[in-house]
């Protein structure tokens, strides 16, 4: 059953993991959903819905601005509006910087950062015209407090967080809200060999990187985060009048973020005199 005035969601990376769980929940609750994947047929099969009144599966190349623009156009033609965007598509990358290839670095930024920005860029005219909308960008706890061996992935997610922060200031006057999700480990297949770009370090040293990678990879399928519960939270956010700008998800994310904030505060205060000394003297 379609709810009267049901919100229209636009979800990227919807054929597996968190995105797929969310899309199924949304459809079960009567929301209308436009969802993207590299294969629309596989997406429709995974979701299991042929109800075109509430579900629009789309094959989209997130490295192509033309493909993204076409998907937004199709969504508008099909549903007439877009209320919530969930920029979920992305993947992980582990390894040392010097053993990562230029092409791998370039590609993860294309998907994790540029695609997120391009979806937002294409959707903003729609939401601005509506004078309302909600954008949820998938960041990571690693974008705020990373671990050895995840420098490139962490950099991509830190970029998403910074983008979201300033975007929220830019679009507030149009009634558009923004949240960046920053989860810790969730059981979504993120650490599987099919999803993770992983370069095993063969250079002597890098002990912290190797030990951390072994520990992380060993947790695949045993992460504390429940994507089903997290999907419920995402839906709750979209119905909230005042959603947060940042939302860390998972006890590990909370502990890591809290610890970093405490340490940063102490460091800022310790070096306050030096920080202030870099300005011209007052009145000069």
ZIURDA-V840066 format. One record per residue. N is the residue number from 1. RES is the residue in one letter. PSI is psi in whole degrees, -180 to 180 (NA if undefined). OMEGA is omega in whole degrees, 0 to 359 (* if undefined). Layout:
# ZIURDA-V840066
N,RES,PSI,OMEGA  N,RES,PSI,OMEGA
This chain:
# ZIURDA-V840066
1,X,135,179  2,X,127,178  3,X,145,176  4,X,131,181  5,X,34,180  6,X,137,179  7,X,150,177  8,X,123,178  9,X,143,172  10,X,115,188  11,X,126,176  12,X,158,179  13,X,51,192  14,X,3,187  15,X,-7,180  16,X,169,174  17,X,-142,184  18,X,-44,181  19,X,-43,180  20,X,-44,179  21,X,-45,180  22,X,-46,181  23,X,-44,179  24,X,-42,179  25,X,-43,180  26,X,-46,181  27,X,-39,180  28,X,-27,181  29,X,2,175  30,X,8,175  31,X,161,173  32,X,137,189  33,X,126,167  34,X,124,186  35,X,144,182  36,X,152,176  37,X,168,175  38,X,-15,180  39,X,107,184  40,X,-35,179  41,X,-45,179  42,X,-36,178  43,X,-45,181  44,X,-40,178  45,X,-43,181  46,X,-40,180  47,X,-37,177  48,X,24,180  49,X,136,174  50,X,13,181  51,X,97,183  52,X,-12,178  53,X,-26,182  54,X,-12,186  55,X,126,178  56,X,98,176  57,X,137,183  58,X,140,175  59,X,116,186  60,X,134,173  61,X,106,185  62,X,-6,174  63,X,-1,183  64,X,114,176  65,X,-33,179  66,X,-43,180  67,X,-42,178  68,X,-45,179  69,X,-40,179  70,X,-38,180  71,X,-38,177  72,X,-41,178  73,X,-44,179  74,X,-40,179  75,X,-43,180  76,X,-39,178  77,X,-33,184  78,X,-45,186  79,X,-21,177  80,X,-6,180  81,X,166,173  82,X,117,183  83,X,-38,184  84,X,131,172  85,X,129,174  86,X,101,179  87,X,86,186  88,X,-26,186  89,X,139,178  90,X,172,180  91,X,171,183  92,X,162,179  93,X,124,182  94,X,141,179  95,X,172,176  96,X,155,180  97,X,-44,185  98,X,-15,177  99,X,6,175  100,X,146,181  101,X,154,177  102,X,-41,182  103,X,-41,179  104,X,-41,178  105,X,-45,180  106,X,-42,185  107,X,-40,181  108,X,-33,176  109,X,-31,176  110,X,-42,183  111,X,-53,186  112,X,-33,186  113,X,-61,186  114,X,-40,179  115,X,-40,177  116,X,-47,179  117,X,-40,183  118,X,-39,175  119,X,-46,179  120,X,-45,181  121,X,-39,182  122,X,-29,184  123,X,-27,185  124,X,-42,178  125,X,-35,179  126,X,-52,182  127,X,-36,179  128,X,-39,177  129,X,-36,178  130,X,-22,187  131,X,32,174  132,X,159,178  133,X,167,182  134,X,126,181  135,X,124,177  136,X,118,179  137,X,137,181  138,X,106,173  139,X,-143,178  140,X,150,172  141,X,-29,179  142,X,-21,177  143,X,-16,178  144,X,-40,179  145,X,96,186  146,X,180,180  147,X,158,180  148,X,136,178  149,X,-2,183  150,X,27,187  151,X,-43,184  152,X,-45,176  153,X,-46,180  154,X,-40,179  155,X,-40,180  156,X,-39,181  157,X,-29,173  158,X,-37,177  159,X,-40,178  160,X,-41,180  161,X,-46,180  162,X,-42,177  163,X,-45,182  164,X,-41,181  165,X,-50,183  166,X,-36,177  167,X,-42,182  168,X,-35,177  169,X,-39,182  170,X,-38,191  171,X,2,182  172,X,-39,183  173,X,-17,180  174,X,6,181  175,X,20,180  176,X,126,180  177,X,155,183  178,X,137,173  179,X,138,170  180,X,122,177  181,X,137,181  182,X,77,184  183,X,157,169  184,X,-146,185  185,X,126,176  186,X,153,182  187,X,78,184  188,X,3,186  189,X,7,183  190,X,-38,184  191,X,4,180  192,X,156,182  193,X,-25,179  194,X,-24,185  195,X,-29,188  196,X,130,170  197,X,115,188  198,X,122,177  199,X,108,179  200,X,128,183  201,X,127,178  202,X,9,179  203,X,139,176  204,X,141,183  205,X,-149,184  206,X,43,183  207,X,-43,181  208,X,-38,178  209,X,-50,184  210,X,-42,181  211,X,-41,180  212,X,-42,179  213,X,-43,178  214,X,-42,181  215,X,-44,181  216,X,-48,182  217,X,-29,180  218,X,-15,181  219,X,-1,182  220,X,124,182  221,X,-4,180  222,X,13,180  223,X,152,183  224,X,-27,185  225,X,132,180  226,X,109,182  227,X,-21,177  228,X,-49,177  229,X,-39,180  230,X,-37,178  231,X,-39,175  232,X,-40,180  233,X,-41,179  234,X,-42,178  235,X,-40,177  236,X,-40,179  237,X,-43,183  238,X,-21,179  239,X,-2,181  240,X,143,178  241,X,-29,182  242,X,72,179  243,X,156,181  244,X,156,174  245,X,-45,176  246,X,135,171  247,X,108,173  248,X,138,182  249,X,127,180  250,X,143,181  251,X,-37,179  252,X,-41,178  253,X,-43,179  254,X,-47,182  255,X,-45,182  256,X,-44,181  257,X,-44,180  258,X,-43,180  259,X,-42,180  260,X,-44,180  261,X,-42,179  262,X,-45,181  263,X,-39,179  264,X,-41,179  265,X,-44,179  266,X,-42,181  267,X,-42,179  268,X,-44,180  269,X,-38,180  270,X,-36,184  271,X,16,183  272,X,-46,182  273,X,-41,178  274,X,-41,179  275,X,-49,183  276,X,-32,183  277,X,-17,182  278,X,-12,178  279,X,160,169  280,X,149,176  281,X,148,178  282,X,135,178  283,X,-2,182  284,X,NA,*
